[in-house]
Amino acid sequence: MSDRVQAPRGTFDVLPQDEPARAALEREARRTLGGAGYQRLETPIFEATELFARGVGEATDIVRKEMYTFDDGGGRSVTLRPEGTAPVCRAYVEHGMHKLAQPVKLWYLGPFFRREAPQKGRYREFFQVGAEALGSDEPAVDAELIVLLADLLQTLQVRARLRISSLGTPETRAQYREALIAYLRAHERELGTDVRERIDLNPLRAFDSTHPGTRAVMELAPRLFDALDDADREHFDAVTAMLDDAGVEWKLDTTLVRGLDYYTRTVFEFESPDLGAQSGVGGGGRYDRLVEQLGGPPTPACGWAAGIERMLLSAEPVEERAQVDLFVAYAKPQYAREALRLATVVRRGGLHAEVELAGRSLKGQLKQADRVGARYVALLGDEGTQLKDMHSGEQHAIDPGAVADAVRRERPVA
Ligand code: HAM
Protein backbone atom coordinates (compact mmCIF):
# COMPACT_ATOMS: atom_id res chain seq x y z
CA MET A 1 0.00 0.00 0.00
CA SER A 2 1.32 3.46 -0.77
CA ASP A 3 1.29 6.39 1.70
CA ARG A 4 -2.13 7.39 2.89
CA VAL A 5 -3.37 10.72 1.55
CA GLN A 6 -4.83 12.83 4.34
CA ALA A 7 -7.16 15.82 4.44
CA PRO A 8 -5.37 19.18 4.82
CA ARG A 9 -4.80 20.44 8.38
CA GLY A 10 -7.70 22.44 9.76
CA THR A 11 -10.30 20.81 7.50
CA PHE A 12 -12.86 18.16 8.41
CA ASP A 13 -15.23 15.70 6.78
CA VAL A 14 -18.92 16.04 7.46
CA LEU A 15 -19.65 12.40 8.27
CA PRO A 16 -23.09 10.81 7.88
CA GLN A 17 -23.58 10.88 11.66
CA ASP A 18 -22.88 14.65 11.69
CA GLU A 19 -25.44 15.38 9.03
CA PRO A 20 -28.73 15.36 10.99
CA ALA A 21 -27.56 18.13 13.34
CA ARG A 22 -26.32 20.24 10.43
CA ALA A 23 -29.55 19.70 8.52
CA ALA A 24 -31.57 20.66 11.62
CA LEU A 25 -29.50 23.83 11.99
CA GLU A 26 -30.07 24.76 8.36
CA ARG A 27 -33.80 24.13 8.75
CA GLU A 28 -33.95 26.38 11.81
CA ALA A 29 -31.97 29.12 10.04
CA ARG A 30 -34.35 28.99 7.09
CA ARG A 31 -37.37 29.07 9.39
CA THR A 32 -36.06 31.93 11.55
CA LEU A 33 -34.70 34.12 8.74
CA GLY A 34 -37.24 33.16 6.08
CA GLY A 35 -39.98 33.90 8.60
CA ALA A 36 -38.69 37.48 8.84
CA GLY A 37 -38.57 37.99 5.06
CA TYR A 38 -34.89 37.25 4.49
CA GLN A 39 -34.23 35.51 1.18
CA ARG A 40 -31.38 33.15 0.45
CA LEU A 41 -28.49 34.31 -1.73
CA GLU A 42 -25.45 32.19 -2.50
CA THR A 43 -22.30 33.76 -3.94
CA PRO A 44 -19.30 31.93 -5.50
CA ILE A 45 -16.72 30.16 -3.34
CA PHE A 46 -13.97 32.23 -4.98
CA GLU A 47 -13.96 35.90 -5.86
CA ALA A 48 -11.52 38.46 -7.29
CA THR A 49 -8.87 39.01 -4.59
CA GLU A 50 -9.45 42.77 -4.85
CA LEU A 51 -12.97 42.36 -3.40
CA PHE A 52 -11.59 41.29 -0.02
CA ALA A 53 -8.51 43.53 -0.12
CA ARG A 54 -10.79 46.54 -0.62
CA GLY A 55 -13.77 45.25 1.33
CA VAL A 56 -12.34 43.57 4.41
CA GLY A 57 -9.34 45.93 4.68
CA GLU A 58 -5.63 45.67 3.82
CA ALA A 59 -4.60 46.07 7.48
CA THR A 60 -6.68 43.15 8.82
CA ASP A 61 -5.17 39.78 9.77
CA ILE A 62 -7.56 38.14 7.32
CA VAL A 63 -6.18 40.02 4.32
CA ARG A 64 -2.57 40.17 5.56
CA LYS A 65 -2.07 36.49 6.23
CA GLU A 66 -5.15 34.29 6.19
CA MET A 67 -6.43 34.27 2.62
CA TYR A 68 -6.07 31.39 0.18
CA THR A 69 -5.10 33.40 -2.88
CA PHE A 70 -3.95 32.01 -6.20
CA ASP A 71 -3.60 32.80 -9.86
CA ASP A 72 -6.52 31.29 -11.78
CA GLY A 73 -4.20 30.35 -14.64
CA GLY A 74 -5.28 33.32 -16.72
CA GLY A 75 -3.29 35.95 -14.82
CA ARG A 76 -6.18 36.90 -12.51
CA SER A 77 -5.74 36.71 -8.77
CA VAL A 78 -8.64 34.97 -7.04
CA THR A 79 -9.27 34.16 -3.37
CA LEU A 80 -11.33 31.51 -1.58
CA ARG A 81 -13.87 33.65 0.27
CA PRO A 82 -12.82 34.30 3.90
CA GLU A 83 -16.20 35.90 4.71
CA GLY A 84 -19.56 36.64 3.14
CA THR A 85 -20.35 40.33 3.58
CA ALA A 86 -18.14 41.76 0.83
CA PRO A 87 -19.45 39.15 -1.68
CA VAL A 88 -23.06 39.98 -0.74
CA CYS A 89 -22.36 43.69 -1.33
CA ARG A 90 -20.76 42.88 -4.68
CA ALA A 91 -23.82 40.85 -5.70
CA TYR A 92 -26.16 43.63 -4.49
CA VAL A 93 -24.42 46.14 -6.79
CA GLU A 94 -23.92 43.73 -9.69
CA HIS A 95 -27.61 42.77 -9.80
CA GLY A 96 -28.94 46.31 -9.29
CA MET A 97 -30.65 45.36 -6.04
CA HIS A 98 -30.57 49.01 -4.97
CA LYS A 99 -33.53 49.45 -7.34
CA LEU A 100 -35.67 47.04 -5.28
CA ALA A 101 -37.66 48.05 -2.20
CA GLN A 102 -35.18 48.66 0.61
CA PRO A 103 -33.83 47.18 2.74
CA VAL A 104 -32.96 44.07 0.74
CA LYS A 105 -32.81 41.24 3.30
CA LEU A 106 -30.61 38.27 2.46
CA TRP A 107 -29.18 35.18 4.12
CA TYR A 108 -26.59 32.56 3.19
CA LEU A 109 -25.05 29.34 4.45
CA GLY A 110 -21.86 27.79 3.12
CA PRO A 111 -18.11 27.20 3.46
CA PHE A 112 -15.51 29.90 4.14
CA PHE A 113 -11.71 29.70 4.24
CA ARG A 114 -9.09 31.29 6.49
CA ARG A 115 -5.51 30.14 7.02
CA GLU A 116 -5.66 30.34 10.82
CA ALA A 117 -3.83 28.11 13.32
CA PRO A 118 -6.22 25.15 13.68
CA GLN A 119 -7.59 24.32 17.14
CA LYS A 120 -10.92 23.26 18.65
CA GLY A 121 -13.57 25.46 17.07
CA ARG A 122 -11.12 27.06 14.65
CA TYR A 123 -10.71 25.55 11.21
CA ARG A 124 -9.29 26.52 7.84
CA GLU A 125 -12.49 25.57 6.10
CA PHE A 126 -15.55 26.30 8.21
CA PHE A 127 -19.21 27.01 7.59
CA GLN A 128 -21.13 30.16 8.37
CA VAL A 129 -24.78 31.09 8.29
CA GLY A 130 -25.13 34.81 7.74
CA ALA A 131 -27.79 37.49 7.32
CA GLU A 132 -27.44 40.93 5.75
CA ALA A 133 -29.94 43.78 5.34
CA LEU A 134 -28.87 46.42 2.81
CA GLY A 135 -30.41 49.83 2.11
CA SER A 136 -31.60 51.23 5.43
CA ASP A 137 -29.91 52.99 8.32
CA GLU A 138 -32.86 52.55 10.70
CA PRO A 139 -31.84 51.23 14.13
CA ALA A 140 -34.70 48.72 13.78
CA VAL A 141 -32.59 46.92 11.15
CA ASP A 142 -29.72 46.38 13.60
CA ALA A 143 -32.13 45.35 16.35
CA GLU A 144 -34.11 42.95 14.14
CA LEU A 145 -30.93 41.23 12.98
CA ILE A 146 -29.59 40.83 16.51
CA VAL A 147 -32.92 39.50 17.81
CA LEU A 148 -33.05 36.98 14.95
CA LEU A 149 -29.59 35.66 15.81
CA ALA A 150 -30.46 35.55 19.52
CA ASP A 151 -33.63 33.58 18.68
CA LEU A 152 -31.77 31.20 16.37
CA LEU A 153 -29.19 30.49 19.07
CA GLN A 154 -31.94 29.95 21.61
CA THR A 155 -33.80 27.51 19.34
CA LEU A 156 -30.58 25.56 18.86
CA GLN A 157 -30.05 25.64 22.63
CA VAL A 158 -26.72 27.43 22.27
CA ARG A 159 -26.00 29.41 25.42
CA ALA A 160 -24.50 32.77 24.46
CA ARG A 161 -23.96 36.23 25.90
CA LEU A 162 -24.32 39.33 23.76
CA ARG A 163 -21.72 42.12 23.86
CA ILE A 164 -22.42 45.25 21.85
CA SER A 165 -20.84 48.61 21.15
CA SER A 166 -20.71 51.37 18.57
CA LEU A 167 -17.75 52.42 16.42
CA GLY A 168 -19.40 55.62 15.17
CA THR A 169 -18.54 57.11 11.79
CA PRO A 170 -15.18 56.87 10.02
CA GLU A 171 -14.68 60.59 10.75
CA THR A 172 -15.15 60.18 14.51
CA ARG A 173 -12.92 57.15 14.29
CA ALA A 174 -10.15 59.05 12.48
CA GLN A 175 -10.03 61.64 15.27
CA TYR A 176 -10.13 58.96 17.93
CA ARG A 177 -7.42 57.01 16.13
CA GLU A 178 -5.01 59.91 16.46
CA ALA A 179 -5.74 60.15 20.18
CA LEU A 180 -5.25 56.39 20.62
CA ILE A 181 -1.98 56.36 18.65
CA ALA A 182 -0.66 59.19 20.87
CA TYR A 183 -1.66 57.20 23.97
CA LEU A 184 -0.02 53.97 22.67
CA ARG A 185 3.18 55.86 21.75
CA ALA A 186 3.33 57.24 25.29
CA HIS A 187 3.22 53.62 26.60
CA GLU A 188 5.22 51.99 23.84
CA ARG A 189 7.67 50.15 26.08
CA GLU A 190 4.92 48.30 27.96
CA LEU A 191 3.30 46.91 24.79
CA GLY A 192 3.78 43.52 23.09
CA THR A 193 5.94 43.50 19.94
CA ASP A 194 3.05 42.69 17.64
CA VAL A 195 1.01 45.66 18.85
CA ARG A 196 4.03 48.01 18.94
CA GLU A 197 4.88 47.21 15.32
CA ARG A 198 1.35 47.99 14.22
CA ILE A 199 0.57 51.12 16.22
CA ASP A 200 0.14 53.19 13.06
CA LEU A 201 -1.29 50.42 10.89
CA ASN A 202 -4.05 49.20 13.20
CA PRO A 203 -4.01 50.70 16.71
CA LEU A 204 -7.54 49.39 17.53
CA ARG A 205 -6.29 45.81 17.49
CA ALA A 206 -4.40 46.58 20.72
CA PHE A 207 -7.76 46.05 22.51
CA ASP A 208 -7.73 42.46 21.23
CA SER A 209 -4.26 41.58 22.52
CA THR A 210 -3.67 38.81 25.07
CA HIS A 211 -0.21 40.20 26.00
CA PRO A 212 -0.34 41.08 29.75
CA GLY A 213 1.56 44.38 29.43
CA THR A 214 -0.65 45.49 26.54
CA ARG A 215 -3.79 44.50 28.44
CA ALA A 216 -2.77 46.62 31.41
CA VAL A 217 -2.14 49.62 29.14
CA MET A 218 -5.48 49.13 27.38
CA GLU A 219 -7.44 49.15 30.64
CA LEU A 220 -6.90 52.90 30.84
CA ALA A 221 -6.84 53.70 27.13
CA PRO A 222 -9.29 56.28 25.74
CA ARG A 223 -12.50 54.66 24.46
CA LEU A 224 -14.07 55.36 21.09
CA PHE A 225 -17.51 54.95 22.64
CA ASP A 226 -16.94 58.09 24.74
CA ALA A 227 -16.09 60.05 21.59
CA LEU A 228 -19.26 59.21 19.60
CA ASP A 229 -21.26 62.13 18.15
CA ASP A 230 -24.91 62.70 19.08
CA ALA A 231 -26.41 60.95 16.04
CA ASP A 232 -24.34 57.80 16.58
CA ARG A 233 -25.15 57.77 20.26
CA GLU A 234 -28.88 58.11 19.53
CA HIS A 235 -28.65 55.25 17.05
CA PHE A 236 -26.97 53.05 19.64
CA ASP A 237 -29.54 53.93 22.31
CA ALA A 238 -32.41 53.17 19.91
CA VAL A 239 -30.94 49.76 19.01
CA THR A 240 -30.42 48.74 22.62
CA ALA A 241 -33.90 49.97 23.64
CA MET A 242 -35.38 47.65 21.00
CA LEU A 243 -33.25 44.77 22.27
CA ASP A 244 -34.72 45.46 25.72
CA ASP A 245 -38.22 45.39 24.22
CA ALA A 246 -37.48 41.97 22.73
CA GLY A 247 -36.09 40.68 26.02
CA VAL A 248 -32.63 40.16 24.57
CA GLU A 249 -29.99 40.74 27.23
CA TRP A 250 -26.93 42.73 26.16
CA LYS A 251 -23.84 44.19 27.69
CA LEU A 252 -22.00 47.29 26.53
CA ASP A 253 -18.38 46.40 25.79
CA THR A 254 -16.42 49.44 24.66
CA THR A 255 -13.35 47.28 23.99
CA LEU A 256 -15.13 45.17 21.38
CA VAL A 257 -12.94 44.90 18.29
CA ARG A 258 -13.96 42.99 15.20
CA GLY A 259 -11.41 41.49 12.82
CA LEU A 260 -12.85 43.28 9.78
CA ASP A 261 -12.42 46.95 8.85
CA TYR A 262 -15.78 47.75 7.29
CA TYR A 263 -17.82 48.41 10.42
CA THR A 264 -19.52 51.69 11.30
CA ARG A 265 -21.79 52.31 14.30
CA THR A 266 -23.16 49.04 15.76
CA VAL A 267 -20.82 46.10 16.38
CA PHE A 268 -21.75 43.00 18.37
CA GLU A 269 -20.68 39.51 19.23
CA PHE A 270 -22.36 36.48 20.81
CA GLU A 271 -20.01 34.49 23.01
CA SER A 272 -20.59 31.05 24.43
CA PRO A 273 -19.18 30.16 27.85
CA ASP A 274 -19.11 26.48 26.74
CA LEU A 275 -16.55 26.92 23.97
CA GLY A 276 -13.15 27.65 25.53
CA ALA A 277 -10.70 29.85 23.63
CA GLN A 278 -12.76 30.12 20.43
CA SER A 279 -15.84 31.44 22.18
CA GLY A 280 -17.29 33.67 19.44
CA VAL A 281 -20.34 31.89 18.02
CA GLY A 282 -21.50 34.78 15.90
CA GLY A 283 -21.00 38.45 15.34
CA GLY A 284 -21.49 41.36 13.02
CA GLY A 285 -22.51 44.96 12.82
CA ARG A 286 -23.34 47.89 10.58
CA TYR A 287 -21.24 48.67 7.50
CA ASP A 288 -22.68 51.88 6.08
CA ARG A 289 -19.81 52.64 3.68
CA LEU A 290 -18.90 49.23 2.29
CA VAL A 291 -21.23 49.12 -0.74
CA GLU A 292 -19.99 52.51 -1.88
CA GLN A 293 -16.40 51.47 -1.27
CA LEU A 294 -16.97 48.58 -3.68
CA GLY A 295 -18.27 50.89 -6.40
CA GLY A 296 -21.99 50.92 -5.61
CA PRO A 297 -24.33 53.73 -4.58
CA PRO A 298 -24.23 54.97 -0.96
CA THR A 299 -26.04 52.15 0.89
CA PRO A 300 -26.21 51.78 4.66
CA ALA A 301 -26.30 48.12 5.72
CA CYS A 302 -26.01 45.75 8.64
CA GLY A 303 -25.54 42.01 9.16
CA TRP A 304 -24.01 39.10 11.01
CA ALA A 305 -22.50 35.68 10.53
CA ALA A 306 -22.38 32.73 12.92
CA GLY A 307 -20.05 29.73 12.81
CA ILE A 308 -21.92 26.45 12.20
CA GLU A 309 -19.26 24.25 13.86
CA ARG A 310 -19.09 26.47 16.93
CA MET A 311 -22.87 26.48 17.25
CA LEU A 312 -22.91 22.68 16.96
CA LEU A 313 -20.13 22.34 19.54
CA SER A 314 -22.25 24.12 22.11
CA ALA A 315 -25.71 22.96 20.97
CA GLU A 316 -27.73 20.06 22.32
CA PRO A 317 -27.00 16.93 20.25
CA VAL A 318 -29.62 16.02 17.68
CA GLU A 319 -30.57 12.34 17.36
CA GLU A 320 -32.26 11.84 14.06
CA ARG A 321 -32.45 8.79 11.87
CA ALA A 322 -34.33 8.49 8.64
CA GLN A 323 -37.29 6.18 8.99
CA VAL A 324 -36.79 3.06 6.84
CA ASP A 325 -40.19 1.75 5.82
CA LEU A 326 -39.07 -1.40 4.06
CA PHE A 327 -36.04 -3.61 3.59
CA VAL A 328 -36.20 -5.94 0.58
CA ALA A 329 -34.45 -9.26 1.25
CA TYR A 330 -34.23 -12.38 -0.92
CA ALA A 331 -33.55 -16.06 -0.35
CA LYS A 332 -31.52 -16.77 -3.50
CA PRO A 333 -29.28 -14.67 -5.79
CA GLN A 334 -31.65 -15.07 -8.74
CA TYR A 335 -34.19 -12.86 -6.92
CA ALA A 336 -31.78 -9.89 -6.79
CA ARG A 337 -33.32 -8.25 -9.91
CA GLU A 338 -36.85 -8.64 -8.62
CA ALA A 339 -35.77 -7.27 -5.25
CA LEU A 340 -34.35 -4.09 -6.76
CA ARG A 341 -37.47 -3.75 -8.92
CA LEU A 342 -39.71 -3.98 -5.83
CA ALA A 343 -37.58 -1.45 -3.90
CA THR A 344 -37.78 0.96 -6.86
CA VAL A 345 -41.59 0.68 -7.07
CA VAL A 346 -41.91 1.30 -3.33
CA ARG A 347 -39.51 4.30 -3.48
CA ARG A 348 -41.38 5.80 -6.42
CA GLY A 349 -44.45 5.53 -4.23
CA GLY A 350 -42.78 7.99 -1.82
CA LEU A 351 -41.58 5.50 0.78
CA HIS A 352 -38.09 4.87 2.13
CA ALA A 353 -36.87 1.46 1.01
CA GLU A 354 -33.51 -0.25 1.15
CA VAL A 355 -32.52 -3.39 -0.67
CA GLU A 356 -29.88 -6.04 0.00
CA LEU A 357 -26.71 -5.03 -1.88
CA ALA A 358 -23.96 -7.17 -0.39
CA GLY A 359 -25.04 -10.77 -1.13
CA ARG A 360 -25.51 -11.65 2.58
CA SER A 361 -27.07 -14.87 3.84
CA LEU A 362 -30.78 -14.60 4.66
CA LYS A 363 -29.91 -14.38 8.35
CA GLY A 364 -27.39 -11.63 7.59
CA GLN A 365 -30.03 -9.77 5.59
CA LEU A 366 -32.52 -9.84 8.47
CA LYS A 367 -29.80 -8.57 10.78
CA GLN A 368 -29.06 -5.74 8.32
CA ALA A 369 -32.79 -4.88 8.16
CA ASP A 370 -32.76 -4.64 11.93
CA ARG A 371 -29.59 -2.50 11.91
CA VAL A 372 -31.09 0.10 9.56
CA GLY A 373 -34.27 0.13 11.64
CA ALA A 374 -36.61 -1.16 8.91
CA ARG A 375 -40.29 -1.28 9.90
CA TYR A 376 -41.05 -4.13 7.42
CA VAL A 377 -39.08 -6.69 5.46
CA ALA A 378 -40.27 -8.03 2.11
CA LEU A 379 -38.76 -11.46 1.62
CA LEU A 380 -38.57 -12.84 -1.93
CA GLY A 381 -38.19 -16.63 -2.36
CA ASP A 382 -39.42 -19.75 -4.12
CA GLU A 383 -42.76 -19.56 -2.28
CA GLY A 384 -43.44 -15.99 -3.46
CA THR A 385 -43.21 -12.84 -1.38
CA GLN A 386 -43.64 -12.63 2.40
CA LEU A 387 -44.10 -9.40 4.35
CA LYS A 388 -42.61 -9.43 7.84
CA ASP A 389 -43.62 -6.89 10.48
CA MET A 390 -40.38 -6.20 12.36
CA HIS A 391 -42.26 -4.88 15.42
CA SER A 392 -44.54 -7.89 15.99
CA GLY A 393 -42.47 -10.50 14.13
CA GLU A 394 -45.68 -11.52 12.34
CA GLN A 395 -45.29 -12.60 8.71
CA HIS A 396 -47.72 -13.32 5.86
CA ALA A 397 -47.74 -13.94 2.12
CA ILE A 398 -48.43 -10.92 -0.05
CA ASP A 399 -48.69 -10.01 -3.70
CA PRO A 400 -45.57 -7.89 -4.58
CA GLY A 401 -47.85 -5.25 -6.11
CA ALA A 402 -49.59 -4.78 -2.74
CA VAL A 403 -46.42 -4.25 -0.65
CA ALA A 404 -46.27 -0.46 -0.99
CA ASP A 405 -49.89 0.00 0.13
CA ALA A 406 -49.55 -2.42 3.03
CA VAL A 407 -46.46 -0.58 4.29
CA ARG A 408 -47.99 2.86 3.74
CA ARG A 409 -51.05 1.97 5.84
CA GLU A 410 -48.80 1.45 8.84
CA ARG A 411 -46.62 4.48 8.28
CA PRO A 412 -46.99 7.22 10.89
CA VAL A 413 -47.81 10.60 9.37
CA ALA A 414 -44.52 12.58 9.13
P1 HAM B 1 -16.48 36.93 11.84
O1 HAM B 1 -16.62 37.36 13.25
O2 HAM B 1 -15.12 37.00 11.24
O3 HAM B 1 -17.49 37.83 11.01
O4 HAM B 1 -17.03 35.46 11.68
C1 HAM B 1 -18.33 35.11 12.13
C2 HAM B 1 -18.30 33.79 12.85
O5 HAM B 1 -17.72 32.79 12.03
C3 HAM B 1 -17.46 33.77 14.12
O6 HAM B 1 -18.19 34.27 15.21
C4 HAM B 1 -17.17 32.28 14.27
O7 HAM B 1 -18.26 31.62 14.90
C5 HAM B 1 -17.09 31.81 12.83
N1 HAM B 1 -15.67 31.65 12.43
C6 HAM B 1 -14.83 32.62 12.02
N2 HAM B 1 -13.62 32.10 11.74
C7 HAM B 1 -13.69 30.78 11.99
C8 HAM B 1 -12.76 29.67 11.92
N3 HAM B 1 -11.52 29.83 11.47
N4 HAM B 1 -13.20 28.44 12.27
C9 HAM B 1 -14.47 28.24 12.69
N5 HAM B 1 -15.39 29.24 12.79
C10 HAM B 1 -15.01 30.48 12.44
C11 HAM B 1 -17.67 37.78 9.67
O8 HAM B 1 -17.26 36.89 8.98
C12 HAM B 1 -18.53 38.90 9.12
N6 HAM B 1 -18.72 38.69 7.66
C13 HAM B 1 -19.86 38.96 9.84
C14 HAM B 1 -20.75 40.03 9.33
C15 HAM B 1 -21.79 39.89 8.49
N7 HAM B 1 -20.64 41.32 9.58
C16 HAM B 1 -21.58 41.98 8.94
N8 HAM B 1 -22.28 41.13 8.25
Boltz pocket constraint, residues with backbone or C-beta under 6 A from the ligand:
constraints:
  - pocket:
      binder: B
      contacts: [[A, 82], [A, 83], [A, 84], [A, 85], [A, 114], [A, 116], [A, 121], [A, 122], [A, 123], [A, 124], [A, 125], [A, 126], [A, 127], [A, 128], [A, 130], [A, 131], [A, 132], [A, 259], [A, 260], [A, 270], [A, 280], [A, 281], [A, 282], [A, 283], [A, 284], [A, 285], [A, 286], [A, 287], [A, 302], [A, 303], [A, 304], [A, 305], [A, 306], [A, 307], [A, 308], [A, 309], [A, 310]]
      max_distance: 6.0
